[in-house]
Amino acid sequence: MRMLFRNLSLLLVLTLLAACGGGSRTATMPENPLYPGIQDGEFFIEPIAPQYLVSTNIRTEVDYFGPEDPGTIVVDVYSRRLYYVMEGNRAMRYAIAVGREGTAFRGDATIKRKEQWPSWQPTRNMVRTRPDLYADYAAGLPGGLENPLGARALYLYRGGQDTMFRIHGTIDPPSIGRQGSAGCIRLFNQDIIDLYDRVELGTPVRVRTLEQSREMEGIWIDDEYGRIVRVPDGMTEEEAKAHVAERAAKLPPPEPIPAPEGGDVTAATGADSSQG
């Protein structure tokens, strides 16, 4: 009976999340007031479509009882959340997308540089390994609506050296809450603007380890759609993954994605691996 209860608990969680996906009803849903269209200087940022604003993706002020001092940014790549710690055991929580570079960084750093509509530049290794995609951008791509870093970027330094780790916006809203093939830590453009306005140069940043994440957030896994979901209390990670695999096996095969033409950087990167 206990096993049945566990299984039903996870199935309910996953079913509710699945219901938050696309569908004809989302087209008529009103614009979320936290994610409206914004005229930001010379650029207009489109509102975030409702289907991407599942509950875990919406900017929310929450209780926070971690050890960090107010004014600290806390990044959790395992639950795909970012916190800006405030006074009174409160924090602003943001959803993030995490790329390959984002999963490689742990520990503490400091914000030493902030940029509005930052430029983007592929690394030398990216240009060397995929010149067909990145050679045209070797000298850099100016900030704007086609730039993978989005509307704002925060640059992390450690010991006076640039870590090449970025917290930034995105031109790919559907990626938020998901694992990307490349890039650092990215937020909806509306969220990175909100965070950018809160932080000062010198702001400390802590990137949690897996152990720290599970102590504070519990266990999180990807569901069959690649969205982050929390494993219910009383269920093991292995049990949860087995349910996801069972549901994934019932999904229709994905449609093939056509290769980008002409080295389109916005399609080629998918995320935002950069040193911009």
Secondary structure, DSSP 8 states (H G I E B T S, - for coil): -HHHHHHHHHHHHHHHHHHTS--GGGGGS---TTS--EEETTEEE----GGG--GGGS-EEEE--SS--TT-EEEETTTTEEEEEETTTEEEEEE-EE-TTGGG--EEEEEEEEEES--B---HHHHHH-HHHHGGGTT-B-SSTT-TTTTEEEEEEETTEEEEEEEE--S-GGGTTSB-SS-SEE--HHHHHHHHHH--TT-EEEE--HHHHHHHH--EEE-TTS-EEE--TT--HHHHHHHHHHHHHTS---------STT-HHHHHSS-----
